[in-house]
Amino acid sequence: RNFAADDPVVRRLQHGDVFVFSGGSRGVVFECALALARLGVQVVVSGRTEEPDPNASWLGLDEEGFENFRRQLLDKRRREDPRLTPVVFAREFDRYRQQRELHRNLARARALGLPVHYEICDVADRSSVKTMVERVRVRFGRIDGVVHGAMLEASKSLPDKSAQGVEETLAVKVLGLVNLLEATQSDDLKLMMCFGSGAGRFGN
Protein backbone atom coordinates (compact mmCIF):
# COMPACT_ATOMS: atom_id res chain seq x y z
CA ARG A 1 0.00 0.00 0.00
CA ASN A 2 1.00 3.60 -0.34
CA PHE A 3 2.04 5.28 2.89
CA ALA A 4 0.16 8.40 3.94
CA ALA A 5 2.18 11.57 4.42
CA ASP A 6 1.43 11.58 8.16
CA ASP A 7 2.34 7.91 8.78
CA PRO A 8 4.78 7.65 11.71
CA VAL A 9 8.42 6.99 10.91
CA VAL A 10 9.21 3.47 12.09
CA ARG A 11 13.00 3.65 11.77
CA ARG A 12 15.03 6.80 11.33
CA LEU A 13 18.01 6.43 9.05
CA GLN A 14 20.92 8.81 9.47
CA HIS A 15 23.57 10.05 7.09
CA GLY A 16 26.52 7.69 7.43
CA ASP A 17 24.56 4.65 8.60
CA VAL A 18 25.98 1.41 7.21
CA PHE A 19 23.62 -1.12 5.65
CA VAL A 20 24.56 -4.53 4.26
CA PHE A 21 22.43 -6.02 1.48
CA SER A 22 22.54 -9.67 0.50
CA GLY A 23 21.70 -10.17 -3.17
CA GLY A 24 21.54 -6.42 -3.70
CA SER A 25 23.58 -6.15 -6.86
CA ARG A 26 20.70 -6.49 -9.33
CA GLY A 27 16.97 -6.06 -9.76
CA VAL A 28 14.54 -4.45 -7.34
CA VAL A 29 16.85 -5.04 -4.37
CA PHE A 30 19.52 -2.87 -6.00
CA GLU A 31 16.96 -0.12 -6.62
CA CYS A 32 16.10 -0.13 -2.91
CA ALA A 33 19.82 -0.04 -2.04
CA LEU A 34 20.21 2.94 -4.38
CA ALA A 35 17.29 4.71 -2.67
CA LEU A 36 18.99 4.31 0.72
CA ALA A 37 22.28 5.58 -0.70
CA ARG A 38 20.45 8.74 -1.85
CA LEU A 39 19.70 9.37 1.84
CA GLY A 40 23.41 9.27 2.62
CA VAL A 41 23.50 5.69 3.89
CA GLN A 42 26.70 3.75 3.18
CA VAL A 43 25.32 0.75 1.30
CA VAL A 44 27.22 -2.49 0.82
CA VAL A 45 25.54 -4.77 -1.73
CA SER A 46 26.75 -8.34 -2.03
CA GLY A 47 26.34 -11.32 -4.30
CA ARG A 48 28.02 -14.32 -5.86
CA THR A 49 28.57 -12.60 -9.22
CA GLU A 50 32.15 -11.55 -9.82
CA GLU A 51 32.73 -8.11 -11.28
CA PRO A 52 33.67 -8.45 -14.96
CA ASP A 53 36.82 -7.17 -16.59
CA PRO A 54 35.91 -3.50 -17.18
CA ASN A 55 37.63 -3.70 -20.57
CA ALA A 56 35.45 -6.57 -21.80
CA SER A 57 34.06 -5.50 -25.19
CA TRP A 58 30.58 -6.99 -24.55
CA LEU A 59 29.93 -4.76 -21.53
CA GLY A 60 29.28 -1.68 -23.65
CA LEU A 61 26.96 -3.32 -26.19
CA ASP A 62 23.36 -2.21 -26.59
CA GLU A 63 20.58 -4.82 -26.48
CA GLU A 64 20.86 -5.70 -30.16
CA GLY A 65 24.63 -5.94 -29.97
CA PHE A 66 24.46 -8.09 -26.84
CA GLU A 67 22.03 -10.46 -28.55
CA ASN A 68 24.42 -10.75 -31.51
CA PHE A 69 27.23 -11.49 -29.06
CA ARG A 70 25.08 -14.26 -27.54
CA ARG A 71 24.49 -15.83 -30.95
CA GLN A 72 28.15 -15.67 -31.89
CA LEU A 73 29.13 -17.25 -28.59
CA LEU A 74 26.51 -19.97 -29.06
CA ASP A 75 27.90 -20.77 -32.54
CA LYS A 76 31.41 -20.93 -31.11
CA ARG A 77 30.38 -23.20 -28.24
CA ARG A 78 28.49 -25.52 -30.61
CA ARG A 79 31.59 -25.89 -32.77
CA GLU A 80 33.57 -26.75 -29.66
CA ASP A 81 30.92 -29.12 -28.30
CA PRO A 82 28.33 -30.45 -30.79
CA ARG A 83 26.40 -32.04 -27.89
CA LEU A 84 25.81 -28.68 -26.21
CA THR A 85 22.14 -28.23 -25.33
CA PRO A 86 20.23 -24.91 -25.25
CA VAL A 87 19.60 -25.35 -21.51
CA VAL A 88 23.29 -25.81 -20.71
CA PHE A 89 24.28 -22.82 -22.87
CA ALA A 90 21.59 -20.65 -21.26
CA ARG A 91 23.08 -21.43 -17.86
CA GLU A 92 26.56 -20.58 -19.13
CA PHE A 93 25.41 -17.31 -20.68
CA ASP A 94 23.62 -16.23 -17.50
CA ARG A 95 27.02 -15.30 -16.11
CA TYR A 96 27.45 -12.70 -18.86
CA ARG A 97 23.97 -11.29 -18.24
CA GLN A 98 24.53 -11.05 -14.50
CA GLN A 99 27.96 -9.48 -14.82
CA ARG A 100 26.65 -6.97 -17.35
CA GLU A 101 23.78 -5.94 -15.08
CA LEU A 102 26.09 -5.71 -12.06
CA HIS A 103 28.58 -3.58 -14.01
CA ARG A 104 25.85 -1.24 -15.25
CA ASN A 105 24.31 -0.84 -11.79
CA LEU A 106 27.62 -0.06 -10.09
CA ALA A 107 28.52 2.36 -12.90
CA ARG A 108 25.16 4.10 -12.42
CA ALA A 109 25.79 4.46 -8.69
CA ARG A 110 29.27 5.88 -9.33
CA ALA A 111 27.95 8.31 -11.92
CA LEU A 112 25.43 9.59 -9.38
CA GLY A 113 28.14 9.88 -6.73
CA LEU A 114 26.26 7.54 -4.39
CA PRO A 115 27.93 5.51 -1.60
CA VAL A 116 27.27 2.02 -2.98
CA HIS A 117 29.95 -0.63 -2.53
CA TYR A 118 30.11 -4.24 -3.71
CA GLU A 119 31.32 -7.36 -1.91
CA ILE A 120 31.53 -10.94 -3.17
CA CYS A 121 29.57 -13.21 -0.84
CA ASP A 122 27.66 -16.49 -1.01
CA VAL A 123 24.96 -15.93 1.59
CA ALA A 124 24.35 -19.68 1.94
CA ASP A 125 27.97 -20.16 3.00
CA ARG A 126 28.44 -19.37 6.68
CA SER A 127 32.16 -18.57 6.43
CA SER A 128 31.62 -16.39 3.35
CA VAL A 129 29.02 -14.30 5.20
CA LYS A 130 31.22 -14.01 8.30
CA THR A 131 34.21 -12.89 6.24
CA MET A 132 32.14 -10.34 4.29
CA VAL A 133 30.65 -8.86 7.48
CA GLU A 134 34.11 -8.58 9.04
CA ARG A 135 35.39 -6.74 5.95
CA VAL A 136 32.50 -4.27 6.23
CA ARG A 137 33.24 -3.63 9.91
CA VAL A 138 36.93 -3.03 9.17
CA ARG A 139 36.09 -0.60 6.38
CA PHE A 140 33.22 1.33 7.98
CA GLY A 141 33.56 0.65 11.71
CA ARG A 142 30.05 -0.68 12.26
CA ILE A 143 26.89 -2.15 10.74
CA ASP A 144 23.52 -0.47 11.36
CA GLY A 145 21.20 -2.52 9.18
CA VAL A 146 20.93 -5.77 7.25
CA VAL A 147 18.65 -6.36 4.28
CA HIS A 148 18.32 -9.96 3.05
CA GLY A 149 17.36 -9.82 -0.59
CA ALA A 150 19.28 -12.78 -2.01
CA MET A 151 17.14 -15.28 -3.86
CA LEU A 152 17.26 -18.12 -6.36
CA GLU A 153 15.06 -17.70 -9.42
CA ALA A 154 13.74 -21.01 -10.74
CA SER A 155 10.06 -20.46 -11.52
CA LYS A 156 8.24 -23.71 -12.26
CA SER A 157 4.83 -25.13 -11.50
CA LEU A 158 4.79 -27.13 -8.28
CA PRO A 159 4.65 -30.61 -9.91
CA ASP A 160 7.76 -29.73 -11.94
CA LYS A 161 9.85 -28.66 -8.96
CA SER A 162 12.64 -30.97 -7.82
CA ALA A 163 13.66 -31.64 -4.24
CA GLN A 164 17.11 -30.26 -5.07
CA GLY A 165 15.63 -27.04 -6.42
CA VAL A 166 13.55 -26.54 -3.28
CA GLU A 167 16.58 -27.22 -1.07
CA GLU A 168 18.74 -24.75 -3.00
CA THR A 169 16.04 -22.07 -2.75
CA LEU A 170 15.67 -22.62 0.99
CA ALA A 171 19.44 -22.55 1.44
CA VAL A 172 19.57 -19.02 0.02
CA LYS A 173 16.46 -17.62 1.72
CA VAL A 174 16.46 -19.45 5.07
CA LEU A 175 20.03 -20.56 5.72
CA GLY A 176 21.20 -17.25 4.28
CA LEU A 177 19.08 -15.40 6.84
CA VAL A 178 20.43 -17.57 9.66
CA ASN A 179 24.00 -16.85 8.53
CA LEU A 180 23.37 -13.09 8.40
CA LEU A 181 21.75 -13.07 11.84
CA GLU A 182 24.59 -15.07 13.32
CA ALA A 183 27.31 -12.91 11.72
CA THR A 184 25.73 -9.65 12.98
CA GLN A 185 24.52 -10.76 16.42
CA SER A 186 27.05 -8.45 18.11
CA ASP A 187 25.99 -5.41 16.06
CA ASP A 188 23.47 -2.90 17.38
CA LEU A 189 21.19 -3.10 14.35
CA LYS A 190 18.49 -0.52 13.65
CA LEU A 191 16.88 -2.78 11.08
CA MET A 192 16.77 -6.38 9.91
CA MET A 193 14.62 -6.69 6.79
CA CYS A 194 13.86 -9.56 4.42
CA PHE A 195 12.58 -9.43 0.87
CA GLY A 196 9.86 -11.90 -0.02
CA SER A 197 8.74 -12.92 -3.49
CA GLY A 198 6.81 -10.69 -5.86
CA ALA A 199 5.70 -13.76 -7.81
CA GLY A 200 4.72 -15.45 -4.55
CA ARG A 201 2.57 -12.47 -3.57
CA PHE A 202 1.00 -11.49 -6.89
CA GLY A 203 1.28 -14.67 -8.96
CA ASN A 204 3.65 -15.47 -11.77
C-alpha positions in Angstrom: 0.0 0.0 0.0 1.0 3.6 -0.3 2.0 5.3 2.9 0.2 8.4 3.9 2.2 11.6 4.4 1.4 11.6 8.2 2.3 7.9 8.8 4.8 7.7 11.7 8.4 7.0 10.9 9.2 3.5 12.1 13.0 3.6 11.8 15.0 6.8 11.3 18.0 6.4 9.0 20.9 8.8 9.5 23.6 10.1 7.1 26.5 7.7 7.4 24.6 4.7 8.6 26.0 1.4 7.2 23.6 -1.1 5.6 24.6 -4.5 4.3 22.4 -6.0 1.5 22.5 -9.7 0.5 21.7 -10.2 -3.2 21.5 -6.4 -3.7 23.6 -6.1 -6.9 20.7 -6.5 -9.3 17.0 -6.1 -9.8 14.5 -4.4 -7.3 16.8 -5.0 -4.4 19.5 -2.9 -6.0 17.0 -0.1 -6.6 16.1 -0.1 -2.9 19.8 0.0 -2.0 20.2 2.9 -4.4 17.3 4.7 -2.7 19.0 4.3 0.7 22.3 5.6 -0.7 20.5 8.7 -1.9 19.7 9.4 1.8 23.4 9.3 2.6 23.5 5.7 3.9 26.7 3.8 3.2 25.3 0.7 1.3 27.2 -2.5 0.8 25.5 -4.8 -1.7 26.8 -8.3 -2.0 26.3 -11.3 -4.3 28.0 -14.3 -5.9 28.6 -12.6 -9.2 32.2 -11.5 -9.8 32.7 -8.1 -11.3 33.7 -8.4 -15.0 36.8 -7.2 -16.6 35.9 -3.5 -17.2 37.6 -3.7 -20.6 35.5 -6.6 -21.8 34.1 -5.5 -25.2 30.6 -7.0 -24.6 29.9 -4.8 -21.5 29.3 -1.7 -23.6 27.0 -3.3 -26.2 23.4 -2.2 -26.6 20.6 -4.8 -26.5 20.9 -5.7 -30.2 24.6 -5.9 -30.0 24.5 -8.1 -26.8 22.0 -10.5 -28.6 24.4 -10.7 -31.5 27.2 -11.5 -29.1 25.1 -14.3 -27.5 24.5 -15.8 -31.0 28.2 -15.7 -31.9 29.1 -17.3 -28.6 26.5 -20.0 -29.1 27.9 -20.8 -32.5 31.4 -20.9 -31.1 30.4 -23.2 -28.2 28.5 -25.5 -30.6 31.6 -25.9 -32.8 33.6 -26.8 -29.7 30.9 -29.1 -28.3 28.3 -30.5 -30.8 26.4 -32.0 -27.9 25.8 -28.7 -26.2 22.1 -28.2 -25.3 20.2 -24.9 -25.3 19.6 -25.4 -21.5 23.3 -25.8 -20.7 24.3 -22.8 -22.9 21.6 -20.6 -21.3 23.1 -21.4 -17.9 26.6 -20.6 -19.1 25.4 -17.3 -20.7 23.6 -16.2 -17.5 27.0 -15.3 -16.1 27.4 -12.7 -18.9 24.0 -11.3 -18.2 24.5 -11.0 -14.5 28.0 -9.5 -14.8 26.6 -7.0 -17.4 23.8 -5.9 -15.1 26.1 -5.7 -12.1 28.6 -3.6 -14.0 25.9 -1.2 -15.2 24.3 -0.8 -11.8 27.6 -0.1 -10.1 28.5 2.4 -12.9 25.2 4.1 -12.4 25.8 4.5 -8.7 29.3 5.9 -9.3 27.9 8.3 -11.9 25.4 9.6 -9.4 28.1 9.9 -6.7 26.3 7.5 -4.4 27.9 5.5 -1.6 27.3 2.0 -3.0 30.0 -0.6 -2.5 30.1 -4.2 -3.7 31.3 -7.4 -1.9 31.5 -10.9 -3.2 29.6 -13.2 -0.8 27.7 -16.5 -1.0 25.0 -15.9 1.6 24.3 -19.7 1.9 28.0 -20.2 3.0 28.4 -19.4 6.7 32.2 -18.6 6.4 31.6 -16.4 3.3 29.0 -14.3 5.2 31.2 -14.0 8.3 34.2 -12.9 6.2 32.1 -10.3 4.3 30.7 -8.9 7.5 34.1 -8.6 9.0 35.4 -6.7 6.0 32.5 -4.3 6.2 33.2 -3.6 9.9 36.9 -3.0 9.2 36.1 -0.6 6.4 33.2 1.3 8.0 33.6 0.7 11.7 30.1 -0.7 12.3 26.9 -2.1 10.7 23.5 -0.5 11.4 21.2 -2.5 9.2 20.9 -5.8 7.2 18.7 -6.4 4.3 18.3 -10.0 3.1 17.4 -9.8 -0.6 19.3 -12.8 -2.0 17.1 -15.3 -3.9 17.3 -18.1 -6.4 15.1 -17.7 -9.4 13.7 -21.0 -10.7 10.1 -20.5 -11.5 8.2 -23.7 -12.3 4.8 -25.1 -11.5 4.8 -27.1 -8.3 4.7 -30.6 -9.9 7.8 -29.7 -11.9 9.9 -28.7 -9.0 12.6 -31.0 -7.8 13.7 -31.6 -4.2 17.1 -30.3 -5.1 15.6 -27.0 -6.4 13.5 -26.5 -3.3 16.6 -27.2 -1.1 18.7 -24.7 -3.0 16.0 -22.1 -2.8 15.7 -22.6 1.0 19.4 -22.5 1.4 19.6 -19.0 0.0 16.5 -17.6 1.7 16.5 -19.4 5.1 20.0 -20.6 5.7 21.2 -17.2 4.3 19.1 -15.4 6.8 20.4 -17.6 9.7 24.0 -16.8 8.5 23.4 -13.1 8.4 21.7 -13.1 11.8 24.6 -15.1 13.3 27.3 -12.9 11.7 25.7 -9.7 13.0 24.5 -10.8 16.4 27.1 -8.5 18.1 26.0 -5.4 16.1 23.5 -2.9 17.4 21.2 -3.1 14.3 18.5 -0.5 13.7 16.9 -2.8 11.1 16.8 -6.4 9.9 14.6 -6.7 6.8 13.9 -9.6 4.4 12.6 -9.4 0.9 9.9 -11.9 0.0 8.7 -12.9 -3.5 6.8 -10.7 -5.9 5.7 -13.8 -7.8 4.7 -15.5 -4.6 2.6 -12.5 -3.6 1.0 -11.5 -6.9 1.3 -14.7 -9.0 3.6 -15.5 -11.8 
